Every structure is written in C-alpha cells, then in structure tokens.
Amino acid sequence: MVKHDIKDITLADNGKMRIEWADRQMPVLAGIRERFEKEKPLKGIRMSCCLHVTTETANLMRTLKAGGADVVLCASNPLSTQDDVAASLVRDFKVPVFAIKGENKETYYKHLVSAIEHKPEITQDDGADLVGLLHSDYADTYLKGVIGGTEETTTGVIRLKSMEKDKALKFPVLAVNESQTKHFFDNRYGTGQSTLDGIIRATNILIAGSTFVICGYGWCGKGLAMRAKGMGANVIVTEVDPVKALEAVMDGFSVMKLIQAMPRADVVVTVTGDLNVVDAGHVEKAKDGAIIANSGHFNDEINIAALEKMSVSKREVRNFTQEYILKDGRKIYLLAEGRLVNLSAAEGHPAVVMDMSFANQALGAEYICKNSAKLKPGVYLIPEEIDREIARLKLKSLGVQIDKLTPEQKKYLDSWKSGT
C-alpha cells in the first residue's frame, strides 16, 4: 500500500514547492513533457518505475503521465526517498508511490512487489532490482506482459549484461546509463558534487587538507576526484583497471593499492559497483577516525558485516554517521549505512544535470513503444540521434550556440581520398 497520506498537507505542500523548483532547472524534460501532452506517445501503457524518489524523479513521473502512461513508482534504495516528494506525487500528480525513507529490507521488497503487481508493460530501473525480481519470483505471472525497459545506472547495466550473457533476459532494455548525455554529465558532475554534499552534511568535516581516497576511476570516480581536488583535498585513487589507473596518474592523482592508502585516509569513498571493495583487511589498516562512505548503487561495496564483527560497540553520533569502536580502541565512521551517501545524506544530483538523464528515460520509453516489436531480448544503447538531440536541447536552454558543418566540410569528412 502507499505509505504517504494525501491528507498530510504540510509535507505534500513542501514537496510540491521543491518539485516546482527542480522543474525550473529541467527545461529539456519540460519541453519533452509539453510535446508528450499533445502527442500522447505512451497512451495506455502501464509503467512501473523503480527509481530514487526525488524532486527530479517527480518531474520525470509528470512527463510520463503527460505522455499518457499509467505509472507507479517505488524506491530503488531504502534511504534515498524524499517523503515530502512522495506525498506530493500522490496528492498533486496522482502517481501511486511505494516508498518510505529508511524502510527496512522487508518493506523495500514489498514495495518492489507492489510495483510489479501493476502489471508493467515498460519498466524503468535504477539498479535492476525490479527487472531481477520480475525474472525470478514473478516470471510466470507478470514477465510475459513486459515489452521493454530502461536502466539508469552503471551497476544495473552490469547486472543486465550478465543476464543477457546467460540468456536470462527476456525483454529488451535500453541502457540509459551508456548515453553520452547521461554518464558524461550525471555520473561525472552530478556524482562528484552530490557525493561531497552528502559527506559534508553527514560529518561537517573540512575537505581542504584532508586525504581523500577514491576507490574506482570510472566516470563517477573521475567526477568525485575532480571535485575533491578542487576543494583542496589530497586525492588518492585506487583501481583494478590498468588503463583507468594510468589515466588517474596522468590526471595528476596519486594511485596505489587500497591497502597502502588506508593508513593515510581521512575519507574513503567507493564508486565501483563491486563487492567488498573495502574489506576487513582494509579496516585493519585504517587510522583512528577514518570516515568510510559509498556512492555506488548498493552497500555491498563495503563489507559491513566484517566491520560489525571487528567492533565492540557502535552508535549514531550524527544523522547518517555511525561510529564503530574497534577492539583496539580505534574509531571508524560509516556514513549512511554504506548506502548511496549522496542520496541518503543529501538530495542527490542537482536538477540541471538530471534534466538530461531523465530526458533519456522519457525518450527511451517512447522509443520502446515505437520499436519493441523490432527488438529482441537484450541490452541496447539509446540511438545516437536521440542522445545528440538531448545535448542540442540542453545547449539551447543554456543559450549556447555552436557551429554547423558546411556542405563542403561534410563532403570532405565523408571522402576517403586525400585532401592534398
């Protein structure tokens, strides 16, 4: 059932104002919504969306509804829900929402089931939990009705490609995360800024002068390293990919094994999408007072069970900050239960950058409606022309003009003959 009571006027009013504020910074999505209102490309399509329940997501839900979709929303993370936004979505935009900030694991999965029971024809996922559950526990009941889906995250795309490789994926999914207008901007600039925002809100530490260890140098790691360095941190990068490690070196960062970096680290942040990146052996090497956080999709990146076992006590010393006292007296601080610190302790990515990500989601849903009959089960990229159109619309909203190739230049670039 929907948690949020539409009678909760104060909560919903606050959410509505915040949704409107975000909308002012999302002109590309607003333009798509205006077109969707006229054309109704999603008319009658049932959509189940498993996303972070934020102001930006609310504007995506409005856009899908404007396109004619029958949409429900559940949370993609137990700590990322903004309750005021959920309340406003229910009251003002008539979108059923299955999410409560801080919900336990059992409730989280009950909400996933509620979204699945909507009998979706199109799914929108942020981490592939909805798709995974559809393919396991509900394969015989609701899977056959799905014509396609979209996936927002690096973690989710990795899971879906694994399903595709095993021939387990039963419908086409657009890897929204792979669009250039998504990962170049959302992952890099959005994650970079919002992760620092979450860490600062949870701890109120000074970034300048601190030793900041970043595990992973993908687009999220690059953005975080850039922002931490810009605020005066001494940044160390750890990697398993030699090419990415080399790139980090040439970007001016120290690169070493995590086990070497731990004794120096004031802050350690994981952004890899992998399991037990910070493990028991790393905690053994951590200095007293070290802060550990995660900005990857799942809290699996930090071996919390090992940290619990190594500790004699724990307590919450600030909102989203738990202090673990180890057997030798050292104190380790874990932020947001190891979950996405940028969405748990802060508000997630700024609306300006989510404008492009959710434009990809909206246009991806439209693309599936038009092309599902042609697409076999598998993971697909959103067509390049859609990606470029989103970039063009974003530039227009920013008042930026760019040059166009002349017919002569196009002919030259298309020719294999020497220009001399």
PyMOL commands that set and color helices and strands:
alter all, ss='L'
color gray80, all
select helices_A, chain A and resi 9-24+27-39+55-66+83-93+105-116+129-135+143-145+154-165+176-178+180-203+219-230+242-250+258-264+280-285+299-301+304-310+336-338+341-344+351-374+384-397+407-414
alter helices_A, ss='H'
color red, helices_A
select strands_A, chain A and resi 46-51+70-75+97-98+122-125+148-151+172-175+211-215+234-238+254-255+267-270+291-294+311-318+321-326+331-335+378-380
alter strands_A, ss='S'
color yellow, strands_A
deselect
rebuild
show_as cartoon
